[in-house]
Amino acid sequence: MKKIDPSAQVSPRAVVHDGVEIGPYSIIGDEVEIGEGTRVGPHCLIQGPSTIGSECTLTGFASIGGPPQDLKYKGEKTRLTIGDHNTFREFVTINRGTAHGGGVTTIGSHNLFMAYTHVAHDCILGDHIVMGNLATLAGHVEVGDHVILGGLCAAHQFTHIGAYAIIGGGSMISLDIVPYAKASGDRARIFGPNTIGLRRNGFSADAIKTISKAYKIVFKQGRTLKDALATLETELPGSPEVERLTAFIRASSRGIAR
């Protein structure tokens, strides 16, 4: 059963599933779909085309699915897709994609967006991500699973942040951050593996030891990147964690922070 406050405005072209709650003065626009059990607080604006999954929470005053803040955008029909069990706190803003950027902004599931965070057009976010207060992603940024972005972080356009990385508050990210990293600064650089986060996420002691060895090879021994990658393949073969690290580095187009 839906629970929609009388002061809310819901477009007849929106799809609102069972169990959805919509608070006072919220506006749900055309071509918006809201999944079962999602709770929309007061004074939220959701514009389409956008899809929000089930059991999400929008605390209040969020702006979801707005047009991209891109001067090249000329009103093309683009989308925002959001998974399940996400929490969007006060004044979060998330924009739809652009035609030249693939057309879709994509957010996974089980993510926490703290107050005033911003996700720009064409970003791709995985699952179990935490964005601290006022953290900001420019257009086309990709963020892997289980990443933590500290408050007031900002990521440059087209940067990639690898899975299980943690970024210190106030960091400015201008190059790709490899998986498992602990990074901070302006501009953000690597300070070693995120060992505490890895333990909390169930990585074995052996896996963490292997990741630490890989980090020494890539970041601590003064090797060229080509030599470091070749050394990883010969000295640490068969490790899925090292394979993820090397694949990320090889795929980087902006270059990695070191």
Backbone as CSV, one residue per row, in Angstrom:
resi,resn,N_x,N_y,N_z,CA_x,CA_y,CA_z,C_x,C_y,C_z
1,MET,0.838,-1.198,0.000,0.000,0.000,0.000,0.877,1.254,0.000
2,LYS,0.590,2.174,-0.908,1.347,3.419,-0.978,0.871,4.397,0.096
3,LYS,1.803,5.269,0.514,1.458,6.321,1.467,2.019,7.621,0.908
4,ILE,1.160,8.436,0.298,1.576,9.663,-0.370,0.915,10.841,0.331
5,ASP,1.721,11.770,0.823,1.184,12.940,1.501,0.345,13.770,0.528
6,PRO,-0.783,14.321,0.997,-1.648,15.111,0.101,-0.949,16.294,-0.557
7,SER,0.099,16.830,0.067,0.787,17.986,-0.505,1.823,17.593,-1.568
8,ALA,2.132,16.316,-1.670,3.101,15.858,-2.678,2.477,15.905,-4.067
9,GLN,3.320,16.108,-5.081,2.863,16.105,-6.468,3.509,14.928,-7.188
10,VAL,2.683,14.004,-7.659,3.173,12.811,-8.342,2.602,12.792,-9.754
11,SER,3.478,12.813,-10.738,3.033,12.812,-12.135,2.238,11.547,-12.458
12,PRO,1.201,11.669,-13.252,0.495,10.472,-13.711,1.354,9.584,-14.604
13,ARG,2.468,10.122,-15.066,3.394,9.335,-15.896,4.520,8.723,-15.067
14,ALA,4.401,8.807,-13.749,5.354,8.141,-12.856,4.789,6.781,-12.447
15,VAL,5.696,5.844,-12.121,5.301,4.519,-11.640,5.773,4.404,-10.199
16,VAL,4.828,4.299,-9.292,5.133,4.215,-7.871,4.636,2.863,-7.368
17,HIS,5.553,2.008,-6.926,5.201,0.640,-6.550,4.664,0.570,-5.121
18,ASP,4.176,-0.610,-4.767,3.579,-0.814,-3.445,4.589,-0.537,-2.329
19,GLY,4.070,-0.008,-1.237,4.895,0.229,-0.059,5.712,1.498,-0.102
20,VAL,5.601,2.267,-1.172,6.359,3.520,-1.274,5.705,4.584,-0.393
21,GLU,6.539,5.360,0.284,6.073,6.513,1.046,6.661,7.779,0.439
22,ILE,5.820,8.779,0.245,6.257,10.063,-0.315,5.814,11.162,0.633
23,GLY,6.778,11.938,1.131,6.522,12.914,2.166,5.989,14.237,1.655
24,PRO,5.744,15.152,2.574,5.143,16.444,2.233,5.957,17.238,1.224
25,TYR,5.252,17.788,0.244,5.794,18.748,-0.723,6.853,18.155,-1.652
26,SER,7.004,16.865,-1.673,7.914,16.261,-2.650,7.256,16.232,-4.021
27,ILE,8.102,16.284,-5.067,7.624,16.305,-6.446,8.249,15.130,-7.193
28,ILE,7.393,14.292,-7.775,7.835,13.133,-8.556,7.440,13.393,-9.999
29,GLY,8.427,13.512,-10.882,8.170,13.941,-12.248,7.819,12.816,-13.194
30,ASP,7.682,13.187,-14.468,7.386,12.223,-15.528,8.502,11.186,-15.647
31,GLU,8.116,9.972,-16.004,9.045,8.885,-16.312,9.980,8.561,-15.147
32,VAL,9.445,8.684,-13.950,10.152,8.250,-12.754,9.520,6.944,-12.291
33,GLU,10.345,5.966,-11.945,9.855,4.721,-11.361,10.505,4.535,-9.996
34,ILE,9.692,4.299,-8.976,10.175,4.138,-7.608,9.797,2.749,-7.124
35,GLY,10.801,1.969,-6.689,10.603,0.584,-6.325,9.932,0.390,-4.976
36,GLU,9.533,-0.832,-4.729,8.779,-1.178,-3.530,9.528,-0.794,-2.249
37,GLY,8.783,-0.224,-1.316,9.322,0.063,0.007,10.235,1.261,0.109
38,THR,10.439,1.967,-0.971,11.301,3.156,-0.919,10.564,4.300,-0.221
39,ARG,11.301,5.033,0.599,10.732,6.126,1.383,11.341,7.447,0.911
40,VAL,10.474,8.326,0.443,10.878,9.652,-0.039,10.428,10.677,1.002
41,GLY,11.389,11.366,1.605,11.073,12.331,2.651,10.495,13.618,2.102
42,PRO,10.402,14.645,2.930,9.794,15.907,2.505,10.680,16.715,1.568
43,HIS,10.032,17.468,0.695,10.706,18.461,-0.157,11.764,17.838,-1.071
44,CYS,11.553,16.609,-1.519,12.460,15.995,-2.499,11.947,16.267,-3.908
45,LEU,12.885,16.358,-4.838,12.563,16.505,-6.263,13.189,15.342,-7.006
46,ILE,12.356,14.535,-7.673,12.858,13.414,-8.465,12.374,13.617,-9.896
47,GLN,13.321,13.777,-10.812,13.009,14.027,-12.214,13.402,12.812,-13.041
48,GLY,12.715,12.642,-14.157,12.981,11.501,-15.011,13.530,11.903,-16.367
49,PRO,13.866,10.863,-17.141,13.706,9.445,-16.861,14.673,8.962,-15.769
50,SER,14.117,8.379,-14.707,14.926,7.859,-13.607,14.235,6.633,-13.025
51,THR,15.065,5.689,-12.588,14.561,4.505,-11.907,15.262,4.392,-10.566
52,ILE,14.481,4.288,-9.504,15.014,4.089,-8.159,14.526,2.735,-7.673
53,GLY,15.431,1.918,-7.154,15.099,0.561,-6.757,14.281,0.491,-5.484
54,SER,14.250,-0.698,-4.901,13.439,-0.950,-3.719,14.190,-0.618,-2.439
55,GLU,13.429,-0.305,-1.396,13.940,-0.102,-0.035,15.037,0.971,0.045
56,CYS,14.939,1.982,-0.788,15.833,3.137,-0.672,15.216,4.163,0.277
57,THR,16.072,5.049,0.793,15.605,6.114,1.677,16.155,7.446,1.207
58,LEU,15.253,8.398,0.968,15.638,9.782,0.677,15.172,10.597,1.865
59,THR,16.102,11.050,2.695,15.730,11.673,3.966,14.915,12.941,3.777
60,GLY,15.329,13.781,2.846,14.607,15.015,2.588,15.465,16.015,1.841
61,PHE,14.815,16.846,1.033,15.486,17.936,0.316,16.520,17.421,-0.701
62,ALA,16.390,16.197,-1.149,17.289,15.665,-2.175,16.772,16.038,-3.561
63,SER,17.705,16.177,-4.521,17.358,16.428,-5.916,17.969,15.313,-6.753
64,ILE,17.122,14.429,-7.217,17.558,13.206,-7.870,17.075,13.198,-9.319
65,GLY,17.987,12.889,-10.253,17.593,12.762,-11.647,17.481,14.064,-12.402
66,GLY,18.102,15.115,-11.884,18.082,16.383,-12.603,18.924,16.338,-13.867
67,PRO,18.736,17.285,-14.782,19.531,17.299,-16.008,21.005,17.534,-15.706
68,PRO,21.889,17.047,-16.567,23.326,17.196,-16.314,23.766,18.648,-16.358
69,GLN,24.740,18.966,-15.534,25.328,20.306,-15.528,26.472,20.318,-16.538
70,ASP,26.101,20.290,-17.800,27.057,20.154,-18.893,26.596,21.083,-20.013
71,LEU,27.475,21.991,-20.437,27.092,22.963,-21.462,26.786,22.304,-22.799
72,LYS,27.284,21.076,-23.010,26.994,20.373,-24.263,25.610,19.743,-24.265
73,TYR,24.981,19.656,-23.095,23.666,19.025,-23.008,22.613,19.922,-23.640
74,LYS,21.843,19.375,-24.589,20.836,20.137,-25.320,19.444,19.528,-25.153
75,GLY,19.209,18.911,-24.009,17.879,18.383,-23.734,17.645,16.975,-24.227
76,GLU,18.701,16.253,-24.616,18.527,14.884,-25.069,17.929,14.026,-23.944
77,LYS,17.250,12.951,-24.324,16.631,12.070,-23.347,17.690,11.118,-22.782
78,THR,18.058,11.327,-21.548,19.054,10.491,-20.887,18.476,9.991,-19.561
79,ARG,19.221,9.111,-18.870,18.624,8.391,-17.743,19.506,8.429,-16.500
80,LEU,18.848,8.105,-15.376,19.513,7.777,-14.124,18.941,6.453,-13.653
81,THR,19.836,5.529,-13.280,19.410,4.225,-12.769,20.044,4.001,-11.411
82,ILE,19.202,3.722,-10.402,19.652,3.527,-9.027,19.169,2.169,-8.544
83,GLY,20.038,1.430,-7.859,19.699,0.109,-7.354,18.901,0.156,-6.059
84,ASP,19.067,-0.887,-5.242,18.255,-1.078,-4.042,19.029,-0.706,-2.774
85,HIS,18.275,-0.423,-1.706,18.829,-0.235,-0.357,19.889,0.871,-0.305
86,ASN,19.648,1.937,-1.020,20.520,3.105,-0.947,19.914,4.155,-0.024
87,THR,20.788,4.917,0.642,20.344,6.010,1.500,20.902,7.328,0.981
88,PHE,20.006,8.292,0.763,20.379,9.623,0.282,19.976,10.625,1.361
89,ARG,20.948,11.236,1.987,20.656,12.174,3.064,20.320,13.559,2.509
90,GLU,20.261,14.541,3.388,19.746,15.850,3.021,20.578,16.525,1.926
91,PHE,19.860,17.095,0.944,20.435,17.943,-0.100,21.414,17.207,-1.027
92,VAL,21.299,15.900,-1.128,22.077,15.153,-2.124,21.576,15.509,-3.523
93,THR,22.497,15.639,-4.482,22.133,15.905,-5.874,22.775,14.855,-6.772
94,ILE,21.968,14.278,-7.655,22.446,13.262,-8.594,21.845,13.561,-9.955
95,ASN,22.698,13.666,-10.975,22.266,14.062,-12.313,22.178,12.885,-13.276
96,ARG,21.316,13.045,-14.269,21.216,12.056,-15.342,22.451,12.131,-16.236
97,GLY,22.558,11.173,-17.161,23.691,11.119,-18.081,23.591,12.139,-19.203
98,THR,24.570,12.064,-20.102,24.571,12.899,-21.305,24.651,11.995,-22.527
99,ALA,24.182,12.510,-23.655,24.185,11.707,-24.873,25.595,11.318,-25.283
100,HIS,26.544,12.246,-25.143,27.912,11.958,-25.567,28.676,11.110,-24.551
101,GLY,28.096,10.936,-23.354,28.778,10.167,-22.310,28.191,8.800,-22.055
102,GLY,27.325,8.348,-22.946,26.707,7.038,-22.781,25.244,7.106,-22.410
103,GLY,24.792,8.259,-21.923,23.373,8.463,-21.708,22.819,8.051,-20.367
104,VAL,23.635,7.430,-19.507,23.108,6.908,-18.250,24.082,7.172,-17.108
105,THR,23.558,7.686,-16.009,24.269,7.678,-14.734,23.789,6.454,-13.972
106,THR,24.724,5.648,-13.443,24.363,4.369,-12.840,24.895,4.273,-11.415
107,ILE,24.013,3.918,-10.498,24.376,3.739,-9.092,23.901,2.362,-8.661
108,GLY,24.760,1.622,-7.978,24.437,0.269,-7.552,23.537,0.238,-6.329
109,SER,23.842,-0.676,-5.410,22.992,-0.909,-4.248,23.790,-0.806,-2.946
110,HIS,23.054,-0.601,-1.855,23.622,-0.577,-0.503,24.662,0.539,-0.329
111,ASN,24.398,1.688,-0.924,25.310,2.822,-0.807,24.745,3.872,0.139
112,LEU,25.648,4.641,0.765,25.262,5.735,1.646,25.821,7.039,1.101
113,PHE,24.920,7.966,0.788,25.298,9.298,0.311,24.959,10.283,1.424
114,MET,25.976,10.771,2.123,25.730,11.688,3.223,25.342,13.069,2.697
115,ALA,25.020,13.968,3.615,24.443,15.261,3.255,25.314,16.029,2.261
116,TYR,24.651,16.643,1.277,25.263,17.544,0.298,26.218,16.846,-0.672
117,THR,26.223,15.532,-0.740,27.066,14.880,-1.748,26.481,15.091,-3.141
118,HIS,27.360,15.008,-4.142,26.955,15.246,-5.530,27.568,14.190,-6.438
119,VAL,26.710,13.604,-7.294,27.151,12.664,-8.319,26.741,13.242,-9.667
120,ALA,27.722,13.564,-10.493,27.447,14.235,-11.765,27.090,13.232,-12.860
121,HIS,26.872,13.764,-14.038,26.412,12.988,-15.187,27.388,11.879,-15.584
122,ASP,26.806,10.758,-15.998,27.543,9.639,-16.592,28.470,8.922,-15.619
123,CYS,28.341,9.188,-14.328,29.134,8.431,-13.358,28.617,6.997,-13.256
124,ILE,29.511,6.099,-12.890,29.150,4.688,-12.670,29.654,4.312,-11.292
125,LEU,28.729,4.007,-10.387,29.078,3.644,-9.019,28.640,2.220,-8.735
126,GLY,29.480,1.498,-7.988,29.170,0.130,-7.627,28.301,0.039,-6.386
127,ASP,28.619,-0.954,-5.539,27.826,-1.256,-4.348,28.624,-0.969,-3.073
128,HIS,27.894,-0.748,-1.981,28.488,-0.594,-0.638,29.499,0.553,-0.577
129,ILE,29.180,1.646,-1.247,30.026,2.842,-1.255,29.519,3.817,-0.198
130,VAL,30.434,4.506,0.453,30.084,5.579,1.374,30.706,6.874,0.859
131,MET,29.868,7.882,0.642,30.353,9.213,0.294,30.096,10.130,1.480
132,GLY,31.178,10.653,2.086,31.047,11.540,3.230,30.459,12.887,2.849
133,ASN,30.068,13.661,3.854,29.419,14.952,3.623,30.195,15.822,2.634
134,LEU,29.465,16.332,1.622,30.003,17.266,0.633,30.994,16.643,-0.341
135,ALA,31.151,15.328,-0.336,31.991,14.690,-1.363,31.342,14.877,-2.728
136,THR,32.166,15.077,-3.753,31.677,15.455,-5.080,32.371,14.647,-6.163
137,LEU,31.582,14.104,-7.082,32.123,13.403,-8.245,31.780,14.205,-9.487
138,ALA,32.785,14.574,-10.261,32.542,15.222,-11.544,32.044,14.186,-12.551
139,GLY,31.791,14.634,-13.769,31.229,13.743,-14.777,32.143,12.591,-15.143
140,HIS,31.530,11.458,-15.474,32.212,10.287,-16.027,33.135,9.582,-15.022
141,VAL,32.986,9.838,-13.749,33.816,9.177,-12.741,33.267,7.770,-12.481
142,GLU,34.169,6.802,-12.281,33.773,5.444,-11.930,34.324,5.100,-10.553
143,VAL,33.456,4.532,-9.713,33.820,4.185,-8.338,33.479,2.724,-8.100
144,GLY,34.476,1.939,-7.648,34.279,0.521,-7.422,33.551,0.222,-6.127
145,ASP,33.287,-1.057,-5.907,32.572,-1.497,-4.710,33.370,-1.212,-3.439
146,HIS,32.648,-0.943,-2.357,33.217,-0.814,-1.010,34.213,0.343,-0.880
147,VAL,34.081,1.347,-1.708,34.939,2.536,-1.591,34.364,3.472,-0.534
148,ILE,35.248,4.116,0.227,34.845,5.159,1.165,35.513,6.458,0.738
149,LEU,34.682,7.481,0.495,35.170,8.811,0.140,34.924,9.735,1.318
150,GLY,35.988,10.285,1.899,35.845,11.170,3.043,35.147,12.470,2.688
151,GLY,34.686,13.169,3.708,33.993,14.430,3.500,34.838,15.432,2.741
152,LEU,34.189,16.214,1.879,34.822,17.283,1.107,35.789,16.790,0.038
153,CYS,35.780,15.499,-0.271,36.573,15.001,-1.401,35.985,15.504,-2.714
154,ALA,36.827,15.598,-3.726,36.351,15.900,-5.075,37.151,15.081,-6.071
155,ALA,36.454,14.471,-7.025,37.107,13.655,-8.052,36.962,14.331,-9.411
156,HIS,38.077,14.463,-10.111,38.129,15.075,-11.445,37.380,14.207,-12.454
157,GLN,36.917,14.852,-13.535,36.236,14.124,-14.599,37.077,12.941,-15.089
158,PHE,36.394,11.835,-15.355,36.957,10.628,-15.968,37.907,9.851,-15.052
159,THR,38.059,10.248,-13.806,38.897,9.451,-12.915,38.165,8.183,-12.490
160,HIS,38.961,7.152,-12.162,38.436,5.880,-11.672,39.004,5.626,-10.276
161,ILE,38.155,5.132,-9.384,38.576,4.795,-8.027,38.306,3.319,-7.822
162,GLY,39.361,2.548,-7.557,39.247,1.105,-7.494,38.546,0.612,-6.239
163,ALA,38.067,-0.615,-6.301,37.312,-1.222,-5.209,38.130,-1.259,-3.916
164,TYR,37.453,-1.083,-2.795,38.015,-1.186,-1.444,39.021,-0.080,-1.114
165,ALA,39.035,0.979,-1.906,39.906,2.110,-1.578,39.223,3.006,-0.551
166,ILE,40.043,3.708,0.218,39.534,4.724,1.139,40.279,6.021,0.868
167,ILE,39.522,7.117,0.743,40.089,8.413,0.390,39.892,9.360,1.569
168,GLY,40.960,9.956,2.042,40.892,10.859,3.181,40.092,12.112,2.885
169,GLY,39.499,12.676,3.933,38.680,13.866,3.786,39.436,15.035,3.169
170,GLY,38.759,15.786,2.317,39.340,16.958,1.691,40.269,16.673,0.535
171,SER,40.364,15.426,0.093,41.301,15.078,-0.979,40.783,15.543,-2.335
172,MET,41.712,15.909,-3.214,41.413,16.258,-4.591,41.978,15.158,-5.483
173,ILE,41.115,14.424,-6.159,41.514,13.239,-6.920,41.629,13.623,-8.388
174,SER,42.841,13.610,-8.922,43.053,14.000,-10.313,43.578,12.850,-11.166
175,LEU,44.042,11.780,-10.522,44.491,10.578,-11.214,43.749,9.376,-10.636
176,ASP,43.786,8.257,-11.356,43.075,7.065,-10.899,43.682,6.540,-9.599
177,ILE,42.796,6.088,-8.699,43.207,5.503,-7.430,43.024,3.996,-7.530
178,VAL,44.104,3.249,-7.365,44.062,1.798,-7.586,43.235,1.105,-6.509
179,PRO,42.760,-0.118,-6.768,42.033,-0.871,-5.750,42.849,-1.073,-4.483
180,TYR,42.145,-1.185,-3.360,42.696,-1.489,-2.034,43.525,-0.349,-1.448
181,ALA,43.477,0.838,-2.047,44.406,1.896,-1.659,43.901,2.708,-0.473
182,LYS,44.843,3.251,0.245,44.616,4.309,1.221,45.257,5.555,0.624
183,ALA,44.429,6.554,0.286,44.928,7.717,-0.441,44.422,8.994,0.195
184,SER,45.192,10.060,0.023,44.807,11.347,0.595,45.636,12.448,-0.038
185,GLY,45.160,13.691,0.116,45.971,14.838,-0.266,45.437,15.612,-1.443
186,ASP,46.119,16.729,-1.709,45.840,17.582,-2.853,47.168,17.747,-3.613
187,ARG,47.337,17.017,-4.718,46.469,15.996,-5.299,46.692,14.644,-4.612
188,ALA,45.617,13.829,-4.588,45.654,12.614,-3.787,46.780,11.687,-4.241
189,ARG,47.519,11.134,-3.262,48.537,10.139,-3.545,48.348,8.947,-2.611
190,ILE,49.024,7.869,-2.943,48.835,6.604,-2.243,49.715,6.553,-0.994
191,PHE,49.112,6.094,0.102,49.854,5.927,1.348,49.913,4.465,1.786
192,GLY,49.643,3.541,0.872,49.694,2.124,1.196,48.343,1.468,1.037
193,PRO,48.262,0.180,1.347,46.988,-0.527,1.231,46.050,-0.208,2.390
194,ASN,44.764,-0.316,2.129,43.714,-0.056,3.111,43.508,-1.304,3.971
195,THR,44.490,-1.619,4.786,44.476,-2.898,5.506,43.296,-3.016,6.473
196,ILE,42.953,-1.937,7.155,41.826,-2.005,8.090,40.528,-2.285,7.329
197,GLY,40.323,-1.576,6.231,39.132,-1.809,5.427,39.083,-3.211,4.852
198,LEU,40.246,-3.733,4.450,40.285,-5.086,3.903,39.897,-6.114,4.964
199,ARG,40.412,-5.948,6.180,40.041,-6.868,7.260,38.550,-6.788,7.552
200,ARG,38.019,-5.585,7.598,36.589,-5.413,7.880,35.723,-6.047,6.804
201,ASN,36.229,-6.130,5.595,35.469,-6.706,4.497,35.782,-8.176,4.260
202,GLY,36.451,-8.813,5.219,36.585,-10.259,5.186,37.753,-10.804,4.393
203,PHE,38.716,-9.954,4.019,39.901,-10.463,3.334,40.746,-11.267,4.323
204,SER,41.288,-12.361,3.863,42.112,-13.203,4.729,43.463,-12.535,4.995
205,ALA,44.128,-13.013,6.041,45.455,-12.479,6.361,46.424,-12.708,5.206
206,ASP,46.314,-13.868,4.553,47.194,-14.156,3.413,46.936,-13.207,2.252
207,ALA,45.654,-12.924,1.981,45.317,-12.018,0.880,45.846,-10.613,1.164
208,ILE,45.699,-10.156,2.401,46.200,-8.820,2.758,47.720,-8.777,2.656
209,LYS,48.369,-9.852,3.055,49.835,-9.915,2.938,50.271,-9.840,1.476
210,THR,49.534,-10.534,0.608,49.856,-10.506,-0.821,49.638,-9.110,-1.398
211,ILE,48.538,-8.462,-1.016,48.284,-7.099,-1.491,49.388,-6.158,-1.025
212,SER,49.831,-6.313,0.214,50.909,-5.462,0.735,52.201,-5.669,-0.043
213,LYS,52.509,-6.913,-0.403,53.687,-7.184,-1.221,53.562,-6.510,-2.587
214,ALA,52.362,-6.604,-3.173,52.147,-5.987,-4.482,52.334,-4.475,-4.413
215,TYR,51.858,-3.851,-3.333,52.018,-2.405,-3.177,53.487,-2.014,-3.057
216,LYS,54.271,-2.810,-2.379,55.695,-2.509,-2.281,56.355,-2.533,-3.657
217,ILE,55.955,-3.514,-4.455,56.532,-3.629,-5.797,56.155,-2.432,-6.667
218,VAL,54.897,-2.010,-6.598,54.415,-0.946,-7.481,54.825,0.435,-6.980
219,PHE,54.778,0.639,-5.643,54.881,2.003,-5.115,56.146,2.303,-4.323
220,LYS,56.871,1.289,-3.863,57.953,1.549,-2.913,59.360,1.265,-3.438
221,GLN,59.469,0.609,-4.566,60.784,0.149,-5.002,61.363,0.948,-6.156
222,GLY,60.714,2.046,-6.512,61.252,2.914,-7.554,61.256,2.313,-8.942
223,ARG,60.437,1.323,-9.169,60.379,0.681,-10.487,59.547,1.507,-11.461
224,THR,59.801,1.329,-12.745,58.860,1.839,-13.741,57.586,1.008,-13.636
225,LEU,56.497,1.574,-14.104,55.229,0.857,-14.014,55.263,-0.427,-14.842
226,LYS,55.903,-0.368,-16.000,56.017,-1.556,-16.848,56.785,-2.662,-16.131
227,ASP,57.879,-2.302,-15.487,58.677,-3.283,-14.752,57.903,-3.813,-13.543
228,ALA,57.174,-2.933,-12.836,56.409,-3.359,-11.667,55.331,-4.367,-12.050
229,LEU,54.627,-4.113,-13.154,53.582,-5.040,-13.581,54.166,-6.390,-13.979
230,ALA,55.297,-6.381,-14.663,55.942,-7.639,-15.030,56.388,-8.406,-13.790
231,THR,56.883,-7.700,-12.782,57.315,-8.339,-11.543,56.131,-8.942,-10.793
232,LEU,55.009,-8.246,-10.767,53.802,-8.789,-10.129,53.401,-10.117,-10.767
233,GLU,53.469,-10.187,-12.083,53.042,-11.403,-12.772,53.973,-12.575,-12.500
234,THR,55.254,-12.298,-12.295,56.197,-13.395,-12.058,56.310,-13.770,-10.584
235,GLU,56.209,-12.784,-9.676,56.417,-13.059,-8.257,55.144,-13.366,-7.487
236,LEU,53.994,-12.891,-7.991,52.730,-13.112,-7.271,51.663,-13.658,-8.223
237,PRO,51.942,-14.786,-8.874,50.974,-15.327,-9.841,49.785,-15.977,-9.127
238,GLY,48.648,-15.981,-9.792,47.492,-16.722,-9.293,46.676,-16.027,-8.229
239,SER,47.032,-14.810,-7.838,46.284,-14.093,-6.811,45.175,-13.272,-7.467
240,PRO,43.902,-13.526,-7.112,42.832,-12.709,-7.706,42.940,-11.241,-7.332
241,GLU,43.468,-10.949,-6.134,43.622,-9.557,-5.724,44.666,-8.848,-6.578
242,VAL,45.783,-9.526,-6.842,46.821,-8.938,-7.682,46.337,-8.826,-9.121
243,GLU,45.569,-9.796,-9.583,45.022,-9.720,-10.939,44.101,-8.517,-11.090
244,ARG,43.286,-8.250,-10.054,42.420,-7.070,-10.100,43.253,-5.787,-10.137
245,LEU,44.312,-5.755,-9.338,45.180,-4.575,-9.293,45.848,-4.336,-10.637
246,THR,46.429,-5.367,-11.218,47.135,-5.202,-12.493,46.172,-4.856,-13.622
247,ALA,44.984,-5.471,-13.631,43.998,-5.157,-14.676,43.568,-3.694,-14.591
248,PHE,43.387,-3.193,-13.373,43.005,-1.784,-13.187,44.099,-0.870,-13.720
249,ILE,45.347,-1.157,-13.378,46.456,-0.301,-13.811,46.574,-0.309,-15.330
250,ARG,46.469,-1.479,-15.938,46.599,-1.572,-17.398,45.459,-0.827,-18.108
251,ALA,44.290,-0.792,-17.482,43.124,-0.152,-18.131,43.076,1.356,-17.915
252,SER,43.947,1.879,-17.033,43.889,3.302,-16.714,44.305,4.152,-17.907
253,SER,43.461,5.120,-18.250,43.793,6.037,-19.331,44.350,7.370,-18.807
254,ARG,43.934,7.774,-17.606,44.442,9.013,-17.030,45.801,8.828,-16.375
255,GLY,46.121,7.590,-15.989,47.294,7.329,-15.198,46.915,7.190,-13.732
256,ILE,47.726,6.467,-12.980,47.396,6.207,-11.582,48.174,7.138,-10.658
257,ALA,47.544,7.450,-9.528,48.259,8.162,-8.479,49.285,7.227,-7.876
258,ARG,50.504,7.752,-7.558,51.555,6.913,-6.983,52.128,7.601,-5.761
